[in-house]
Amino acid sequence: MEAIVNLLHYAIQAKLIAALDYDYAFNRLTRSLDIDIDYQPYNPNKAVDKDIDTILKPLLDHAVKIKKISPDTTQMRDVFESEIMDIVTPNPANVQARFEALKEKDSVAATDDFYQRSQKSNYIKMNRIRKNTFYKVPSNYGDIEITINRSKPEKDPKDIAKKKIETNYPECLLCKENVGYHGHANHPGRSHHRIIKLSLNHDVFYFQFSPYVYYNEHAIVLHEDHIPMNLWKHTFKRLFDFVDEFPHYFLGSNAGLPIVGGSILSHEHYQGGRARFPIDDAKSFYSIKKESITYELLNWPLSVIRMRGKHREELIEAAEAMRIYFAAYSDESLDLRSKSTDMHNAITPILRKNQDTYQLTIALRNNRTSDTYPDGIFHPHPARHHIKKENIGLIEVMGLAILPGRLHTAFNHIEAILKGTQDTFVGITPYREWIETLKTKMPVDNIRNLIEQSAGEIFIQGLEDCGIFKQTPKHRDKFKQFLEGYLSWHLKS
């Protein structure tokens, strides 16, 4: 089968394997695919299609035909594809050694190389990621970025119907044991997954890229053990260690509480990458310098404090003091209670380094619920749920919306309704009131733009719901009082 030869030449030209590996990989691929073909030697002059999905398709089609893939779903194709690509991906020890050798000379070169190889091996499926919708929405806070996530495959009913494989291994999708794991109908294929071992504050962590990158070089830094998220002083030390080692990256942690803590609370991990976000350009409405640290209160939908300084130990102490101070902070006039039977206050810290200056951004979060707001008082309110009901985590705190893939289909139907070519669609109920609002803004030249901009504005309203101190004169004064109270307590302690 010519597709095997094409894949091998692609892997060599992409520098995933060396020409010396050709015969070894040829034999492994023909065995994995149950193909008996005549040997074709490596040809350094052979032209190969650079699109990995085009190269892989006939191999996956063959695997379906011989029942190596069953049922024929995107999930099960991905599982088998991972097994094939593992054959032409360097083993974990070689990946680690190459990363460390490059990092000795230049940390940027090390992460660039690892990121490019993660794409070339199709662990990061860029062809799918390019299908994501991306646009910007102007607001009082600057341009907020919107994505509609279409890259992460939805569960196929045939996968759901397939007998569930009962296993506690790996314990979750972040565990280091995912490296080389075959996968199944209920777990993505990770045979060609690779991670980099790091030491942060004397603890073992692993660095990897998200397979569904939402921004440039979207990285995940995970603890070696399957332990719950827990934000404490050591967290800040780890963040600072990381940006000292990789100053071209930011690193942040979700709060360790349900609702405000992102999507995975069962495994200690952080998210980072080589990207700039709307929050980085946010203006301050109040600024004060105490000792060597400048504190800024930001004009932002959520309640955010930015700290700038050159001395990491002072910033770590200030951040830990902020965590402790806010953990006990309540204000009934804001409907903010720090504790009931559970603790409700937490922070989301985001750290980056600009030359010799650290920038630590801290968002204040609270996960208390009420009868009026059963999903969270400081969570997108029900009127926004047709656009975003899921948790508002670290990425969205920074001004990048990750909206559910269902909206892509919904937008198509709503556009047809506004054009008068369609009356209704399955699942229209959550969108009815919004559609009626959109009709009042007709006619417009670009209906799709109207829909997308309106969705973005609703998302921003959802972020504002998450803000403890709202962007009103009265609440800004309270935010200043909060900061002054913290500074007085911290500097005296």
C-alpha positions, 0 to 999 in steps of 0.5 A: 500500500502506497500510503504506508510508504507515504507516511514513512517519507512524511515522518522522515521529512518532518524529522519525526524519525530518521532515515535509519528508522525506515525499515523498522517502521515499515515492518511495524506498520505493515504488521499493525495494518495486516498488510502484506506488500512488497518492500519499497526502499526509502527514497530521499527524493520522493515528494510527499503530501504535507497534509497528514490527514490526507496521508492517513485517510487510506490507512484508516479506511483500510483499518475499518475494512479489516475491522481493526477500527470498530465501530467506524466513528471519529473516536475509534479512528482517532484511537487507531490513528494514535497507534499508527503515529506512535510507530513514527514518533520518537519514544518519550526518553528521546523526546525528553533528551532532545528538549533538554539539549535544545533548552540548554541553549535556548528555552524558546527553541525547545518549546518551539520544537516540541510544539511543531513536533506535536503538530507534525505527529498529529497529536495536535490536530491542526486541520480540525482546530482550523475549523474553530470559529474565531472573531473579536467583539468590541466592548468597554473592556477592549476587544474580547476574543470569541471561539466556537470550539469545533475541534474536540469531537463530540461523542458518537451515539455508536461510541456511547452504545459500545460497552463501557470499559470499566477501568481506573487507568489512567485515572483521568485525561491529565495523568502522566500515564496517558503517555502511550495509552491506546485508548478506547471508545470512552478514552481518547487514543494517546499512543503517540502522546509525549510529555516533558518532565520538569521540576517546579519548587522541588516537585515533579511536574510534566509539560505537555500541549493541549490536543485542542489548542485554544491559543498559540502553544496552549500548554498544560503543566500537570503534577506527577500524581493524581491529586486534587487542585489545591491553590496555596503558597507552593502554587505561586512558587511553582508559577514563578519557577516556570516563568523563570525557566520559560520567560516567553510563556505565561502560566496560570492556575484555576481556582480549586473550587467547583463552578469557578475552578475550570473543568478538571478539579481532580488533578493538580495542573496549570495552563500556560502558553505563548499568547497574549490575551485581552486582559493583558491590555486591560486598563486600570482605574486605580493604581497604588505602589506599596514597597516594590509592588505596583497594584492596579485594579482593572477595568475588566468584567471580573474583579481583577488585581494586577501586581507588578514588581521585580522581586519574586519573593515579595510578590509570592508573599503578597499573592499568598497574603491576597489568597488568605485575605480574600478567603475570609472576606465577606460583604453582604451588600455584594451578596458575597459570603466567604463561607457557609458549610463550605469555603466559597472564595478563591482566586485565579492567578496568572503570571507572566514575565516581561524582561525583569518584571513579573506581572501577576494577575489575580481574579477574585472568584466566589462559587456560592449558589442561591435559590435565584442562581442555582448555578452560581451567584457569580456565574453566568446567569440563566439569561446567558445560558443559551450562549454559555452555561459551562464553567468560566475558567482561567482562559475565559477570565483572560478574555478568550471565550470558549463557546460550545460547538452546538452554537455553530449549528444554531447560528446557521439555523438562526441565520436562515430564520432571520433571512426568512428561509427557515421557520424553526429547527430542532433545539430552538427553545433556548434561543427563541427569546434571543431570536426575537431580540435579533429580529428587532435589529433587522434589517442589516447587511451582514446577518451572520455578523449580527448573530456573532456580535450579539453572542459575544456581547451576551458572553461579556454579560456572563463575565460581568455576572462573575464579577464580585465588584461590578464596574459601577462607581459604587462598586469601584469604591468598594473594590478600592476599599478592599485593596486598601484593607488588604494592604493595611493587613498585609503590610502590618502582618 
